[in-house]
Amino acid sequence: MPVSPKIGVGLALAGVLIGLAVLQASSSRRPGPAVQSYGTTYYNEEPPFPPVACKSETEILGAIGQVHAKYDQFEGQSLTAFEQRAALLKGFPPLNIEKLYVITEDDQLRNGEMVLFIGLKSGCVKTVFGLSAKVYQEILGAPKGA
């Protein structure tokens, strides 16, 4: 059966348009930063803000002392175990740090409801975040009220 000229032109035009769409999609840049539940992923380039100056472990320990804080410290195997429990129980991503200080109590009225995490890598602060004390205790596996 012969193909009608209109159908042939329509198929050719559809092929050209699909080809152009594929070409444009393959040559376009990936989307900008994706904000996810645990942070922002940058696809095209580095974050648009300058790196933060290094806050050393000495400065952090000095600040902890100024507010008369009680804290837990994790490094080596204890840090690895903590990260694994946090990932297993709460789905946390790896912290990619060498040492972790967890401020559990201080003069700034945390009242034991929140804890502050300070992660260090290569002697500098890499990450700081807070969680509820309840979540922290669950990750530690400590009984309630401990």
C-alpha positions in Angstrom: 0.0 0.0 0.0 1.3 3.4 -0.9 1.7 5.9 2.0 -0.2 9.0 1.7 2.0 12.1 1.2 0.4 13.8 4.2 1.2 10.9 6.5 4.7 10.7 5.2 5.3 14.4 5.8 3.7 14.1 9.3 6.0 11.2 10.2 9.1 13.0 8.9 8.1 16.1 10.8 7.5 14.1 14.0 10.9 12.4 13.6 12.7 15.8 13.2 10.9 17.2 16.2 11.7 14.2 18.4 15.4 14.4 17.2 15.5 18.1 18.2 14.0 17.4 21.6 16.6 14.6 22.2 19.4 16.8 21.1 18.3 19.7 23.3 17.8 17.4 26.3 21.3 15.9 25.9 23.0 19.2 25.6 21.2 21.1 28.3 22.8 21.6 31.7 21.7 19.5 34.7 19.2 21.2 37.1 20.5 23.5 39.8 20.9 22.5 43.4 18.5 19.9 44.8 17.4 20.5 48.4 17.0 17.2 50.1 16.0 16.2 53.7 19.6 16.1 54.9 21.1 18.9 52.9 21.7 20.5 49.5 23.3 18.7 46.5 24.9 21.0 44.0 25.1 19.5 40.4 26.7 22.2 38.2 29.2 23.8 40.4 30.4 24.5 43.9 28.0 26.2 46.4 27.6 29.9 45.7 29.0 30.9 49.1 32.7 31.1 50.2 34.1 28.5 52.5 33.9 29.2 56.2 37.1 29.9 58.0 38.5 27.0 60.0 37.4 26.8 63.6 39.9 24.6 65.3 39.2 21.9 67.9 41.0 24.2 70.5 38.5 27.0 69.8 35.6 24.6 70.1 36.8 23.1 73.4 37.4 26.7 74.7 33.8 27.6 73.8 32.5 24.5 75.4 34.3 25.4 78.6 33.0 29.0 78.6 29.4 27.7 78.8 30.2 25.0 81.3 28.9 22.4 78.9 28.7 18.7 79.4 29.5 16.7 76.3 30.1 13.3 74.8 33.0 12.8 72.4 33.2 10.2 69.6 36.1 9.3 67.4 37.5 6.2 65.8 35.5 3.0 66.4 33.0 4.7 68.7 32.2 7.3 66.0 31.8 4.6 63.4 29.5 2.7 65.6 27.5 5.8 66.4 27.1 6.7 62.6 26.1 3.1 61.8 23.4 3.1 64.6 22.2 6.6 63.4 21.9 5.3 59.8 20.2 2.1 60.8 17.7 3.6 63.3 17.0 7.0 61.8 18.3 6.9 58.2 21.0 9.5 58.8 23.6 10.0 56.0 27.3 9.5 56.8 28.9 12.5 58.5 32.3 12.1 56.9 34.1 13.4 60.0 36.9 12.3 62.2 35.7 13.5 65.6 32.3 14.3 67.0 31.4 16.4 70.1 27.8 16.2 71.3 26.9 19.0 73.7 24.2 17.5 76.0 23.9 20.3 78.6 25.1 23.9 78.9 24.4 27.3 80.5 22.3 28.5 77.5 19.1 26.8 78.8 19.1 23.8 76.6 17.3 22.1 79.5 18.2 18.7 78.2 15.6 18.9 75.3 18.2 19.5 72.5 21.7 18.4 71.9 24.2 20.1 69.6 26.5 18.1 67.3 29.9 19.5 66.3 31.8 17.4 63.7 35.5 18.0 63.0 37.6 16.8 60.1 41.3 17.6 59.7 41.2 19.6 62.9 38.5 22.0 61.7 34.7 22.2 62.2 33.0 20.5 59.2 29.4 20.3 60.4 27.2 21.6 63.2 23.6 20.6 63.7 21.1 19.9 66.5 18.7 17.1 67.4 16.3 16.4 70.1 17.8 14.7 73.1 15.2 11.9 72.7 16.6 11.1 69.2 20.1 11.2 70.5 19.3 8.8 73.4 17.6 6.4 70.9 20.7 6.4 68.7 22.9 5.7 71.8 20.5 2.9 72.9 20.3 4.4 76.4 17.2 3.8 78.5 14.8 6.7 78.9 15.8 9.2 81.6 19.5 8.2 81.3 
